[in-house]
Amino acid sequence: MKGFTWNADNGDGTYTNPILYTDYSDPDVIRVGEDYYMVASSFCNTPALPVLQSKDLVNWKMISYVLEQIDEPGYEVPQHGHGVWAPAIRYQEGYFYVYYPMPDEGIFMSKAKDAAGPWSKPVCVKRAKGWIDPCPFWDDDGKAYLVNGFAKSRCGIKSILHISEMSWDGTMLYGEGQHIFDGRNTQPTIEGPKMYKRNGYYYIFAPAGSVKAGWQTVLRSRNVYGPYEEKIVMMQCDTPVNGPHQGGWVDTPSGEDWFIHFQDVRNPGRIVHLQPMEWENDWPVIGLNGGDGYGTPVSTWKKPDVGGVYPPCSPDDSDEFTSEKLGLQWQWNANHQDSWYQMEQPGIRLFAQNYEGALCDAPHLLLQKWTAPAFTVDVTVDVTDLKDGDVAGLVSQARFYTALAVEKEEGTCYLTQVLGHIGAEEETKRLGVIGGGILHLGMEVFADGTGQFYFPDVMGVWRPAGEKVTFTPGYWVGVKYGLFASHRGSGAAGSLIGKSIRIGTDGAMDGTKG
């Protein structure tokens, strides 16, 4: 079974936000012909930098990753909060270009003829610390530019936007560039700039205030170097959509304008919204226009006019592991190795990796994002090949992490719960002796941010296992869950076979069949 647990398409010509209840933070979007493409941050997980495709801006599917690995030193282990930050995607002269920052390393670019890949080996456009949120812009006079923000945590600068002239092929910057907007007095923490041109104006769409309590600002000027006028074009006001934060403007072939952005909802991460957009006096108004010169986020709205009706879809979550390749919903906790797993068709065999550190820092965690505010997870695993010293099972990974695992010692399998917090001492609790063979491991995520593991009794009925936990988000990321297999000790390591992972949103696990 492959499927999805969240879809915003109401089936009656309307949609309800969010369009993706998934942690695709810092989204940027473009249209090429009748197709729409979105990219998002991925931090230290690999494959990195997801690319999604849509026909109608409401229904999205994963099609590729720009990076198979993060080609910078140190990412063979998790670097929580580091890695690939807010990217930008553009289409120029037959190529898709993606620019992305790594705040400790610099700004990089990769390109492809097809957004589904293959993507080129990244080029370092600017080696710098603290340069973030790059967006390329090719002007109609034959010049090209790159606009960016700054991370105070890395370089001591924030609330300032910067522009540099760029080579036409997008591979290098000329000179040091210059600051073009200082938002410290009126637009604090302005970041995530996206540059466009319309009716002779240069526009920079950029969020300000803060991720959780800010607003959307737009700057405009007749000169690419400014000075820039400023205007707040969308605010939360009395809606439940906090932020609303960083995104991109896109149009339809029919002439409609739309804006995609994210909202930080803690544990699920930064989920994606779609807002209608209109123009007044050459200024955009994003969301519901109340006549005050700015908009507010909409809940349910008419779908974009894209000239057709397309079936609902969403990134996969449930997986029977029947493919030759790992599904695109899966990422590893750091740079990965092909030797860590083998597709069994059906099933995925995870070879237990020698590892004795905290589970949160294990690079070989196989993870996917939350895809709904509340859901259940039913994992079927085969533990027949576990060896003494192996510990393997279902993991939930974030700043607080926990796992329901099978631990094998002296030929006996124990059901175990791991509990920990990044940077703190880890705790392991044995819950009891269990049999081997094919087992079910369950987890329920509740809408209040708590979760409970489950394990079926001898009658096959789910029963709570271990402590109920309170989730906390990671460093700039939402909670992820998935499978792992580790080995501790000097003996031979075994393997875990993941037979299936089924995600549901239709009721509690307690008392249902495993």
LUMTI-546361 format. One line per 8 residues: number of its first residue (from 1); their letters; for each residue x, y, z of C-alpha. Coordinates in Angstrom, 3 decimals. Example, Ala and Ser with C-alpha at 12.3 -4.5 7.8 and 13.67 -1.06 7.14 Angstrom:
// residues 2
1 = AS = 12.300:-4.500:7.800; 13.670:-1.060:7.140
END
This chain:
// residues 514
1 = MKGFTWNA = 0.000:0.000:0.000; 1.212:3.488:-0.901; -0.954:6.396:0.002; -1.344:9.643:1.850; -3.074:10.789:4.992; -3.623:14.468:4.206; -5.140:16.159:1.201; -6.330:19.732:0.894
9 = DNGDGTYT = -8.471:19.222:-2.207; -12.147:19.289:-1.189; -13.284:17.782:-4.488; -15.748:20.596:-5.184; -13.448:23.164:-6.791; -12.167:24.451:-3.448; -9.223:23.656:-1.206; -8.551:24.054:2.512
17 = NPILYTDY = -5.218:25.154:3.947; -2.685:23.880:4.650; -2.127:22.296:1.255; 0.642:20.144:2.798; 0.598:19.235:6.480; 4.254:18.353:6.167; 7.551:19.979:7.128; 8.497:21.542:3.790
25 = SDPDVIRV = 9.969:24.641:5.376; 11.069:27.762:3.488; 9.264:26.775:0.274; 9.921:28.421:-3.057; 7.834:27.819:-6.170; 7.877:28.417:-9.922; 5.716:27.615:-12.933; 7.168:26.162:-16.132
33 = GEDYYMVA = 4.471:25.823:-18.772; 1.533:24.120:-17.069; 3.578:22.548:-14.280; 4.529:23.915:-10.860; 7.660:23.058:-8.928; 8.488:23.564:-5.270; 11.692:23.192:-3.241; 12.215:23.322:0.517
41 = SSFCNTPA = 14.863:23.147:3.236; 16.199:19.765:4.365; 18.993:20.604:6.860; 21.280:17.608:7.569; 19.042:14.833:6.222; 19.860:13.030:2.971; 18.932:12.753:0.191; 18.700:16.521:0.527
49 = LPVLQSKD = 16.662:19.361:-0.915; 13.311:17.903:-1.999; 11.662:18.836:-5.312; 7.865:18.568:-5.589; 5.615:18.912:-8.639; 1.977:19.934:-9.050; -0.499:20.596:-11.825; -2.842:22.802:-9.790
57 = LVNWKMIS = -0.840:24.226:-6.814; -3.018:22.222:-4.391; -2.048:18.594:-5.046; 1.684:17.877:-4.848; 3.956:14.877:-5.242; 7.658:14.329:-4.652; 9.707:13.864:-7.823; 13.382:14.145:-6.810
65 = YVLEQIDE = 16.083:15.428:-4.511; 18.706:17.868:-5.727; 21.444:16.286:-3.582; 22.068:12.611:-2.959; 24.620:13.544:-0.276; 25.809:16.772:1.336; 29.225:17.247:-0.230; 30.834:19.169:2.632
73 = PGYEVPQH = 32.996:17.861:5.516; 31.325:16.650:8.692; 27.950:15.467:7.410; 28.734:11.789:7.801; 27.160:12.341:11.237; 24.033:14.404:12.028; 24.615:18.149:12.278; 21.365:19.189:13.954
81 = GHGVWAPA = 20.147:22.551:12.637; 22.928:22.797:10.042; 23.069:21.776:6.396; 20.741:22.861:3.598; 18.676:25.917:4.522; 16.122:27.916:2.507; 16.577:27.309:-1.245; 15.268:29.087:-4.331
89 = IRYQEGYF = 14.257:27.543:-7.656; 14.190:29.290:-11.043; 13.937:28.267:-14.696; 16.334:29.965:-17.073; 17.158:29.177:-20.717; 16.086:25.541:-20.540; 17.511:24.722:-17.116; 16.082:24.458:-13.639
97 = YVYYPMPD = 18.402:26.233:-11.204; 18.329:25.650:-7.465; 20.352:27.897:-5.163; 20.717:26.912:-1.544; 22.658:28.155:1.466; 24.633:26.219:4.017; 25.056:28.865:6.725; 28.426:27.556:7.875
105 = EGIFMSKA = 29.830:26.901:4.415; 28.394:29.214:1.746; 25.941:29.448:-1.139; 25.689:26.681:-3.730; 23.942:26.062:-7.053; 22.813:22.941:-8.907; 20.933:22.754:-12.197; 19.064:20.204:-14.295
113 = KDAAGPWS = 17.283:19.932:-17.636; 14.501:18.009:-15.898; 13.305:18.802:-12.370; 13.055:15.042:-11.780; 16.844:14.932:-12.227; 19.600:14.171:-12.612; 20.887:17.335:-10.929; 24.394:18.602:-11.555
121 = KPVCVKRA = 27.215:18.475:-9.032; 26.810:21.607:-6.878; 28.942:24.667:-7.572; 29.978:26.887:-4.671; 28.856:30.340:-5.808; 30.016:32.115:-2.631; 32.187:30.653:0.118; 31.039:32.568:3.188
129 = KGWIDPCP = 29.765:32.099:6.721; 26.320:33.475:7.524; 25.104:34.190:3.970; 21.639:32.647:3.764; 18.403:32.560:1.731; 19.845:33.212:-1.757; 17.615:33.970:-4.731; 18.935:34.421:-8.296
137 = FWDDDGKA = 17.465:36.958:-10.688; 18.132:37.239:-14.413; 17.202:40.725:-15.629; 15.968:41.587:-19.112; 19.047:43.776:-19.764; 21.456:40.840:-19.823; 22.629:41.135:-16.227; 22.087:38.638:-13.425
145 = YLVNGFAK = 22.013:39.089:-9.659; 21.821:37.182:-6.403; 19.958:38.576:-3.402; 20.470:37.122:0.077; 20.005:37.604:3.814; 22.301:37.051:6.786; 22.308:34.789:9.854; 23.401:36.705:12.952
153 = SRCGIKSI = 24.345:33.441:14.659; 27.078:32.965:12.056; 28.229:36.435:11.020; 26.762:38.952:13.491; 24.450:40.532:10.878; 20.677:40.251:10.606; 17.677:42.209:9.277; 19.679:43.287:6.204
161 = LHISEMSW = 19.247:42.227:2.567; 22.196:42.152:0.197; 22.596:41.949:-3.586; 25.524:40.894:-5.759; 25.974:40.921:-9.498; 26.216:37.344:-10.783; 27.640:35.768:-13.919; 24.991:34.959:-16.506
169 = DGTMLYGE = 25.692:31.236:-16.130; 24.941:31.563:-12.403; 28.207:30.078:-11.200; 29.964:33.054:-9.582; 29.444:36.493:-8.055; 31.253:39.660:-9.088; 32.741:41.703:-6.272; 31.383:41.957:-2.741
177 = GQHIFDGR = 27.967:43.345:-3.661; 26.108:45.815:-1.468; 23.382:46.087:1.135; 20.100:47.191:-0.421; 17.728:47.199:2.544; 18.156:47.689:6.274; 15.100:46.477:8.141; 16.340:46.913:11.702
185 = NTQPTIEG = 13.957:49.778:12.472; 10.815:48.815:10.552; 11.237:45.185:9.341; 13.283:43.380:12.018; 14.603:39.931:11.126; 13.764:40.399:7.454; 15.016:37.350:5.562; 14.117:34.841:2.833
193 = PKMYKRNG = 14.162:37.362:-0.065; 12.658:36.356:-3.418; 13.212:38.779:-6.321; 10.860:39.424:-9.272; 10.170:42.137:-11.850; 6.772:43.498:-12.912; 5.672:46.690:-14.691; 9.150:48.166:-14.429
201 = YYYIFAPA = 9.439:47.548:-10.669; 11.895:45.239:-8.979; 10.102:43.403:-6.170; 11.563:41.564:-3.201; 9.127:39.396:-1.233; 10.568:38.811:2.238; 9.114:37.812:5.625; 9.938:39.853:8.714
209 = GSVKAGWQ = 9.192:39.978:12.426; 9.858:36.341:13.316; 9.023:32.847:12.135; 6.243:32.353:14.670; 4.865:35.880:15.045; 5.906:37.810:11.956; 4.373:38.996:8.701; 5.012:39.122:4.958
217 = TVLRSRNV = 6.702:42.220:3.569; 7.264:43.306:-0.020; 9.858:45.825:-1.192; 9.827:47.599:-4.549; 12.100:49.903:-6.505; 12.657:51.126:-10.061; 16.368:50.354:-9.597; 17.715:46.923:-8.725
225 = YGPYEEKI = 20.007:48.533:-6.134; 17.226:50.611:-4.581; 16.227:52.601:-2.693; 13.330:50.273:-1.893; 9.897:51.209:-0.639; 8.421:48.787:1.866; 4.924:47.511:2.583; 3.432:44.781:4.754
233 = VMMQCDTP = 1.196:42.717:2.455; -0.029:39.867:4.702; -0.496:39.534:8.469; -1.965:36.927:10.789; -4.472:39.284:12.461; -7.292:37.188:13.983; -6.571:34.037:11.926; -4.943:30.908:13.377
241 = VNGPHQGG = -2.103:31.095:10.821; 0.867:32.416:12.769; 3.807:33.888:10.916; 2.772:33.802:8.074; 6.288:33.170:6.851; 8.610:32.808:3.873; 7.475:31.682:0.437; 7.183:32.548:-3.232
249 = WVDTPSGE = 4.889:34.195:-5.786; 3.674:32.217:-8.792; 1.123:32.834:-11.539; -1.134:30.616:-13.641; -1.482:30.575:-17.449; -4.915:32.166:-16.955; -3.315:35.207:-15.283; -4.083:34.489:-11.619
257 = DWFIHFQD = -1.483:35.216:-8.937; -0.820:33.006:-5.922; 1.581:32.885:-3.000; 2.911:29.787:-1.229; 4.342:30.128:2.284; 4.830:28.175:5.486; 3.416:28.219:9.006; 5.361:26.932:12.019
265 = VRNPGRIV = 3.157:24.505:13.991; 5.926:23.050:16.187; 5.974:19.233:16.176; 4.741:18.675:12.585; 7.197:21.380:11.512; 6.606:24.132:8.981; 3.532:23.274:6.958; 2.635:24.781:3.571
273 = HLQPMEWE = -0.217:27.182:2.735; -1.527:28.586:-0.556; -2.879:32.149:-0.654; -4.688:34.053:-3.418; -2.906:37.246:-4.431; -4.015:40.393:-6.237; -2.435:43.715:-7.177; -3.432:47.218:-6.053
281 = NDWPVIGL = -1.457:50.230:-7.277; 1.459:47.963:-8.195; 1.557:46.453:-4.709; 0.543:42.842:-4.020; -2.105:41.986:-1.462; -1.746:38.379:-0.263; -4.663:36.439:1.206; -8.111:37.787:1.980
289 = NGGDGYGT = -8.188:41.459:1.021; -9.955:43.363:3.773; -9.424:46.737:2.118; -6.601:47.780:4.433; -3.812:47.352:1.885; -2.774:43.982:3.242; -4.321:40.526:3.331; -4.912:37.823:5.910
297 = PVSTWKKP = -4.455:34.076:5.410; -7.448:32.225:3.971; -8.793:28.908:5.183; -10.988:27.519:2.378; -10.796:29.100:-1.077; -11.510:28.449:-4.725; -8.769:26.402:-6.363; -6.469:28.078:-8.910
305 = DVGGVYPP = -7.730:28.301:-12.492; -5.204:26.085:-14.246; -7.360:25.048:-17.188; -8.112:21.542:-15.951; -9.082:19.315:-13.041; -6.501:16.934:-11.621; -6.859:14.001:-9.206; -5.924:14.472:-5.561
313 = CSPDDSDE = -2.402:13.476:-4.616; 0.085:14.101:-1.855; 3.583:12.894:-0.927; 3.557:9.212:0.043; 3.822:8.089:3.649; 2.617:4.448:3.950; 4.999:2.021:2.266; 5.016:-1.710:1.501
321 = FTSEKLGL = 8.602:-1.494:0.189; 7.743:-3.177:-3.113; 9.944:-0.962:-5.302; 13.508:-1.489:-6.423; 14.420:1.877:-4.915; 13.697:3.506:-1.599; 10.605:5.727:-1.694; 11.102:9.470:-1.940
329 = QWQWNANH = 9.450:10.079:1.430; 12.476:8.538:3.150; 15.611:10.353:4.289; 18.548:9.345:6.448; 19.687:11.231:9.550; 22.970:12.271:7.844; 24.985:11.354:4.764; 24.174:7.712:4.033
337 = QDSWYQME = 25.770:4.614:2.578; 24.129:2.185:0.162; 25.504:-0.688:2.269; 23.128:0.201:5.109; 20.107:-1.367:3.417; 18.792:-3.664:0.712; 15.387:-3.630:-0.959; 13.802:-7.073:-0.597
345 = QPGIRLFA = 10.736:-6.436:-2.802; 8.697:-6.582:-0.687; 10.436:-5.280:2.396; 13.574:-3.363:3.249; 16.461:-5.028:5.059; 18.333:-2.692:7.396; 21.761:-4.055:8.256; 22.527:-3.288:11.904
353 = QNYEGALC = 25.266:-0.677:12.045; 27.936:-0.727:14.733; 26.994:2.209:16.923; 27.188:2.893:20.662; 26.287:6.583:20.909; 23.007:8.378:21.569; 20.284:7.226:19.185; 19.544:10.811:18.059
361 = DAPHLLLQ = 23.079:11.076:16.649; 22.985:7.819:14.702; 23.353:8.607:10.987; 21.582:5.384:9.942; 18.087:6.328:11.125; 15.681:5.950:8.178; 13.103:8.713:8.642; 10.103:10.411:7.130
369 = KWTAPAFT = 8.123:13.539:8.033; 4.757:13.790:9.762; 1.978:14.168:7.182; -0.970:14.972:9.455; -1.625:16.621:12.838; -2.645:13.266:14.379; -2.108:9.761:13.027; -1.255:6.153:13.778
377 = VDVTVDVT = 1.744:4.125:12.659; 1.626:0.332:12.257; 5.032:-1.122:11.421; 5.471:-4.775:10.520; 9.025:-6.021:11.035; 10.826:-9.324:10.860; 13.393:-9.701:13.655; 14.456:-13.250:12.774
385 = DLKDGDVA = 17.945:-12.157:11.712; 18.720:-10.018:14.770; 21.927:-11.070:16.522; 23.054:-10.611:20.111; 23.883:-6.944:20.628; 21.371:-5.722:18.045; 18.686:-3.174:18.876; 16.209:-2.237:16.150
393 = GLVSQARF = 12.694:-0.965:15.621; 10.505:2.137:15.393; 12.028:5.530:16.222; 10.647:9.060:16.652; 13.403:11.611:16.144; 13.576:15.285:17.149; 15.053:17.331:19.988; 13.273:14.845:22.230
401 = YTALAVEK = 13.480:11.352:20.771; 12.120:7.946:21.646; 12.036:4.451:20.184; 10.138:1.202:20.619; 12.750:-1.395:19.838; 13.586:-5.071:19.941; 16.852:-5.716:21.771; 18.515:-9.120:21.544
409 = EEGTCYLT = 20.795:-10.400:24.268; 22.007:-13.980:24.846; 19.428:-15.272:22.417; 16.457:-13.524:24.067; 14.453:-10.680:22.527; 13.348:-7.851:24.798; 10.848:-5.104:24.034; 12.623:-1.851:24.920
417 = QVLGHIGA = 11.811:1.852:25.031; 14.559:4.399:24.458; 14.006:7.942:25.763; 16.328:10.880:25.310; 16.933:14.536:24.538; 19.672:15.854:22.273; 22.606:16.751:24.490; 21.297:14.879:27.555
425 = EEETKRLG = 21.789:11.379:28.908; 19.760:8.665:27.216; 17.531:6.233:29.132; 16.666:2.674:28.089; 13.831:0.705:29.700; 13.137:-2.965:29.121; 9.393:-3.595:28.910; 9.437:-7.385:28.807
433 = VIGGGILH = 10.519:-10.523:26.986; 8.930:-11.093:23.565; 9.067:-13.693:20.842; 10.878:-13.368:17.539; 9.797:-13.638:13.931; 7.335:-11.159:12.456; 6.165:-8.466:14.896; 4.011:-5.347:14.901
441 = LGMEVFAD = 5.187:-2.099:16.488; 2.683:0.736:16.812; 2.665:4.425:17.598; -0.147:6.933:17.945; 0.451:10.674:17.627; -2.230:12.780:19.298; -3.285:16.289:18.304; -2.112:17.657:21.674
449 = GTGQFYFP = 1.527:16.890:20.843; 1.808:13.661:22.821; 2.378:10.126:21.646; 2.113:6.526:22.791; 3.763:3.334:21.597; 1.748:0.114:21.251; 2.542:-3.571:21.049; -0.043:-6.346:20.408
457 = DVMGVWRP = -0.800:-8.885:23.122; -1.044:-12.643:22.526; -4.524:-12.151:21.091; -3.233:-9.605:18.569; -4.853:-6.639:20.318; -2.886:-3.403:20.611; -1.834:-2.518:24.152; 0.084:0.589:25.329
465 = AGEKVTFT = 3.816:-0.049:25.600; 6.157:2.133:27.610; 5.709:5.737:28.642; 3.402:8.190:26.942; 5.648:11.021:25.743; 5.415:14.705:24.901; 7.075:15.481:21.592; 9.227:18.544:20.979
473 = PGYWVGVK = 10.338:19.815:17.561; 13.939:19.558:16.419; 16.366:22.311:15.506; 14.382:24.150:12.792; 12.662:20.886:11.850; 9.579:18.935:12.819; 9.476:15.487:14.366; 10.318:12.555:12.091
481 = YGLFASHR = 9.729:8.839:12.547; 10.944:5.663:10.939; 13.108:2.560:11.313; 16.597:1.818:12.572; 18.916:-1.105:13.278; 22.027:-0.702:15.459; 24.595:-3.099:16.881; 26.451:-2.737:20.156
489 = GSGAAGSL = 29.359:-4.973:21.012; 32.076:-6.903:19.217; 30.019:-9.800:17.853; 28.484:-10.201:14.426; 25.670:-7.793:13.546; 22.363:-8.935:12.158; 19.556:-7.171:10.311; 15.944:-6.020:10.588
497 = IGKSIRIG = 13.455:-6.420:7.756; 10.816:-3.726:7.517; 7.829:-5.447:5.900; 5.481:-2.470:5.802; 4.655:0.830:7.426; 1.013:1.878:7.416; -0.083:5.370:8.383; -3.703:6.065:9.320
505 = TDGAMDGT = -5.840:8.937:10.572; -9.112:7.137:11.168; -9.036:6.373:14.875; -7.120:5.283:17.922; -4.978:2.136:18.080; -5.922:1.108:21.601; -8.079:-2.007:21.353; -7.746:-2.497:17.582
513 = KG = -6.104:-5.482:15.972; -2.359:-5.423:15.367
END
